[in-house]
Amino acid sequence: MSNQNTPGGMLKEGLADALGFVIGALAGWQLGVLLGFDFVGTPGYGVPQIIGLVLIVVGCGLGRLVARRLLSVDK
């Protein structure tokens, strides 16, 4: 049986997803702030805010991908 099908394996996978998602979102947000595309701290929905939101979403996906890759190296 695969390690992913055990409760411990599923817990590790879920925690890796959650941590990767949150850390990636924070990294994307900070990159947006550095580049001048702050989605969180500025009012309205102009082009800079939408670019900031896209950076946050991309950060979420990349963070989850990196966490999954790091988890798969552990096996």
C-alpha positions as CSV (number, residue, x, y, z in Angstrom):
1,M,0.0,0.0,0.0
2,S,1.2,3.5,-0.9
3,N,2.2,5.9,1.9
4,Q,-0.3,8.4,0.6
5,N,-3.2,6.1,1.4
6,T,-2.4,5.9,5.1
7,P,-3.8,8.5,7.5
8,G,-0.3,9.8,8.2
9,G,0.5,10.2,4.6
10,M,-2.7,12.0,3.8
11,L,-2.1,14.3,6.8
12,K,1.4,15.1,5.5
13,E,0.0,15.8,2.0
14,G,-2.7,18.0,3.3
15,L,-0.4,20.0,5.6
16,A,2.1,20.4,2.7
17,D,-0.7,21.7,0.5
18,A,-2.0,24.1,3.1
19,L,1.5,25.5,4.0
20,G,2.6,25.7,0.4
21,F,-0.6,27.5,-0.5
22,V,-0.4,30.1,2.3
23,I,3.4,30.7,2.0
24,G,3.1,31.0,-1.8
25,A,0.2,33.5,-1.4
26,L,2.3,35.6,1.0
27,A,5.3,35.5,-1.3
28,G,3.1,36.5,-4.3
29,W,1.6,39.4,-2.3
30,Q,5.0,40.6,-1.2
31,L,6.3,40.4,-4.7
32,G,3.4,42.5,-5.8
33,V,4.0,45.1,-3.1
34,L,7.7,45.2,-4.2
35,L,6.7,45.8,-7.8
36,G,4.0,48.4,-6.9
37,F,1.0,46.1,-7.5
38,D,-0.4,45.9,-4.0
39,F,-3.8,44.2,-4.1
40,V,-4.5,44.2,-0.3
41,G,-3.4,47.7,0.7
42,T,-4.9,49.8,-2.0
43,P,-8.6,50.6,-2.6
44,G,-10.4,50.0,-5.9
45,Y,-10.0,47.5,-8.7
46,G,-7.7,49.0,-11.3
47,V,-5.1,47.3,-13.4
48,P,-2.4,47.4,-10.7
49,Q,-4.7,45.7,-8.2
50,I,-5.7,43.0,-10.7
51,I,-2.0,42.4,-11.4
52,G,-1.4,42.1,-7.7
53,L,-4.2,39.6,-7.4
54,V,-2.8,37.5,-10.2
55,L,0.6,37.5,-8.5
56,I,-1.1,36.2,-5.3
57,V,-2.9,33.5,-7.2
58,V,0.2,32.4,-9.1
59,G,2.1,32.4,-5.8
60,C,-0.6,30.1,-4.3
61,G,-0.2,27.6,-7.1
62,L,3.6,27.7,-7.2
63,G,3.8,27.4,-3.4
64,R,1.6,24.3,-3.5
65,L,3.6,22.8,-6.3
66,V,6.9,23.3,-4.5
67,A,5.5,21.8,-1.3
68,R,4.3,18.8,-3.2
69,R,7.7,18.4,-4.9
70,L,9.5,18.6,-1.5
71,L,7.1,16.1,-0.1
72,S,7.7,13.6,-3.0
73,V,11.5,13.9,-2.5
74,D,11.0,12.8,1.1
75,K,9.7,9.4,0.0
